[in-house]
Amino acid sequence: MMSSGKRLAAPRNSITTDRRSWLLFLKYLDGLEQDRADEAGLEGKKYNFILDKAYGWENWAAPKGKDGKLDHNAAQQATISETS
């Protein structure tokens, strides 16, 4: 057993379990919110999203370029700024 109290340092670019759990929760929340917005639209009602649009999955974790495809550079920058 190691009793020195030192912890092994994780690589700087690794995603911790807490962050991974948070990302999965945000993805789930995005899907739930979209489903609720669709249901409200079918009923002729307006749905107010919990998160601002800027923080939604499509804009934050999976940003798209002008061509509608995933913008890998923007997605990578979001990942880098979150792990710094």
C-alpha positions as CSV (number, residue, x, y, z in Angstrom):
1,M,0.0,0.0,0.0
2,M,1.1,3.5,-0.7
3,S,0.8,5.6,2.4
4,S,2.5,8.7,1.2
5,G,-0.8,10.4,0.5
6,K,0.3,11.4,-3.0
7,R,-2.2,11.0,-5.8
8,L,-1.4,10.1,-9.3
9,A,-1.9,13.0,-11.7
10,A,-4.3,12.3,-14.5
11,P,-3.2,13.5,-18.0
12,R,-4.1,17.2,-18.5
13,N,-6.4,16.4,-21.5
14,S,-8.3,13.5,-19.8
15,I,-11.9,13.9,-18.9
16,T,-12.8,13.0,-15.4
17,T,-15.7,10.8,-14.5
18,D,-17.5,13.8,-13.0
19,R,-17.1,15.8,-16.3
20,R,-18.1,12.8,-18.3
21,S,-21.3,12.3,-16.2
22,W,-22.1,16.0,-16.6
23,L,-21.7,15.8,-20.4
24,L,-24.0,12.8,-20.5
25,F,-26.6,14.6,-18.3
26,L,-26.4,17.7,-20.6
27,K,-27.0,15.4,-23.7
28,Y,-29.9,13.8,-21.9
29,L,-31.4,17.2,-20.9
30,D,-31.0,18.5,-24.5
31,G,-33.0,15.5,-25.8
32,L,-35.7,15.9,-23.2
33,E,-36.0,19.6,-23.8
34,Q,-36.2,19.0,-27.6
35,D,-39.0,16.4,-27.0
36,R,-40.9,18.8,-24.8
37,A,-40.5,21.7,-27.3
38,D,-41.8,19.4,-30.1
39,E,-44.8,18.4,-28.0
40,A,-45.6,22.0,-27.1
41,G,-45.3,22.9,-30.8
42,L,-47.8,20.2,-31.7
43,E,-50.2,21.6,-29.1
44,G,-49.7,25.1,-30.4
45,K,-47.9,26.2,-27.3
46,K,-44.5,27.8,-26.8
47,Y,-41.9,25.9,-24.7
48,N,-39.3,27.8,-22.6
49,F,-36.0,26.0,-22.5
50,I,-34.3,25.6,-19.2
51,L,-30.8,26.4,-20.6
52,D,-30.1,29.3,-22.8
53,K,-29.6,28.4,-26.5
54,A,-25.9,29.1,-26.3
55,Y,-25.5,26.3,-23.8
56,G,-27.5,23.8,-25.6
57,W,-25.9,20.6,-26.9
58,E,-26.0,21.6,-30.5
59,N,-24.3,24.9,-29.9
60,W,-21.9,23.9,-27.2
61,A,-20.8,20.3,-27.6
62,A,-21.6,19.7,-31.2
63,P,-21.5,23.0,-33.0
64,K,-22.2,23.0,-36.7
65,G,-20.7,25.1,-39.4
66,K,-22.5,27.1,-42.1
67,D,-22.7,23.9,-44.2
68,G,-24.7,22.2,-41.4
69,K,-22.0,19.7,-40.6
70,L,-20.1,19.3,-37.3
71,D,-17.5,22.0,-36.9
72,H,-14.6,19.9,-35.5
73,N,-12.5,23.0,-34.8
74,A,-15.2,24.7,-32.7
75,A,-15.9,21.4,-30.9
76,Q,-12.2,20.9,-30.1
77,Q,-11.9,24.5,-28.8
78,A,-14.9,24.0,-26.5
79,T,-13.3,20.8,-25.2
80,I,-10.0,22.5,-24.6
81,S,-11.5,25.5,-22.8
82,E,-13.5,23.1,-20.5
83,T,-10.4,21.1,-19.5
84,S,-8.2,24.1,-18.8
